[in-house]
Amino acid sequence: MSGRETTDATLSAECTVAKLPDYTDMHDRCRQTKDIPLHHSTGILLQARCRCPATGSLDDHGNVVPAGEPPPPPKPTPGCVVCTSLDRQRTQARAAGDYSRVSDCNVRMRAHTCRKAPTPH
């Protein structure tokens, strides 16, 4: 097996096509951003993530985050009751060194639909 075949085997179909002239925008379509393990196995991958340096994970807006860098934490929406609560919980978790909870708060903040606090009459 040549070096080229090994390298190509680690690229998604989109990133392989993106190496051709006039197809460089295909990197934007790559969604193979994480390893998919084979169920009920240890260390066996059903599909490996794309190793192309142009492909990283995607942030909340669909922008590519370079591989190895975590996406920035979400910012709370001003006036949103849920965002305010999650931001407070995240701050407390970070201060306590509970980074798993910090991550949970980030995931929940990204996933919810913002609700504004009711305005007093």
C-alpha positions in Angstrom: 0.0 0.0 0.0 1.5 3.4 -1.0 1.5 6.5 1.3 -1.1 8.1 -0.9 -3.6 5.3 -0.3 -3.1 5.5 3.4 -3.7 9.2 3.4 -6.7 9.0 1.2 -8.2 6.3 3.4 -8.4 8.8 6.3 -10.3 11.4 4.3 -14.0 11.7 3.8 -15.4 11.4 0.2 -16.0 15.2 0.3 -12.4 16.1 1.3 -11.0 13.6 -1.3 -13.0 15.4 -4.1 -12.0 18.8 -2.6 -8.4 18.0 -3.6 -9.4 18.4 -7.3 -9.3 21.8 -9.0 -12.6 23.7 -8.8 -13.9 21.5 -6.0 -12.1 23.1 -3.0 -15.5 24.2 -1.5 -16.4 20.5 -0.9 -14.5 20.7 2.4 -17.5 22.7 3.7 -19.8 19.6 3.1 -17.7 17.2 5.2 -19.7 16.0 8.2 -17.3 13.1 9.1 -16.0 15.1 12.1 -15.8 12.3 14.7 -14.9 8.7 15.0 -17.9 6.3 15.0 -17.1 3.2 17.1 -18.4 -0.3 16.2 -21.1 -1.1 18.8 -20.1 -3.8 21.4 -16.5 -3.6 20.5 -13.4 -2.1 22.0 -11.2 0.1 19.9 -12.7 -0.9 16.5 -14.0 1.9 14.4 -17.0 1.6 12.1 -15.9 4.9 10.5 -12.9 7.1 11.3 -13.2 10.8 11.3 -11.9 12.8 8.4 -8.2 13.7 9.0 -8.1 16.5 6.5 -6.5 19.6 8.1 -9.2 21.7 6.5 -11.9 19.8 8.3 -12.6 20.2 12.0 -15.8 20.1 14.0 -18.6 22.6 13.4 -19.7 25.3 15.7 -23.3 26.4 16.4 -23.4 28.4 13.2 -22.1 25.6 10.9 -18.6 27.2 10.7 -15.6 24.8 10.8 -13.6 24.8 14.0 -10.0 23.6 13.3 -9.4 20.1 14.5 -8.1 19.9 18.1 -9.7 23.2 19.2 -13.0 23.0 21.1 -15.8 25.3 20.0 -16.2 28.5 22.0 -18.7 28.3 24.8 -22.2 29.6 24.0 -23.0 33.1 25.1 -26.3 33.6 27.1 -29.0 35.4 25.2 -29.8 38.6 27.1 -33.2 38.4 28.9 -33.5 34.6 28.5 -34.4 32.9 31.7 -33.0 29.6 30.8 -29.7 31.1 29.5 -29.3 33.1 32.7 -29.8 30.0 34.8 -27.5 27.8 32.8 -24.8 30.5 32.7 -25.0 30.8 36.5 -24.8 27.0 36.9 -21.9 26.9 34.4 -20.0 29.6 36.4 -20.5 27.7 39.7 -19.4 24.4 38.1 -16.3 26.0 36.6 -15.4 27.5 40.0 -15.8 24.0 41.6 -13.6 22.4 38.9 -16.6 20.3 37.6 -15.8 20.6 33.9 -18.2 17.8 33.0 -21.1 19.9 34.4 -19.6 23.0 32.5 -19.8 21.0 29.3 -23.4 19.8 30.1 -24.5 23.4 30.7 -22.9 24.4 27.3 -24.8 21.6 25.5 -28.1 22.5 27.2 -27.6 26.2 26.4 -27.0 25.5 22.7 -30.0 23.1 22.5 -32.8 25.2 24.1 -35.2 27.7 22.5 -34.7 31.1 24.2 -37.5 32.5 26.2 -37.6 36.0 27.5 -38.5 36.8 31.0 -42.1 38.1 31.3 -42.2 41.9 31.6 -44.0 43.3 34.6 -47.3 45.1 33.7 
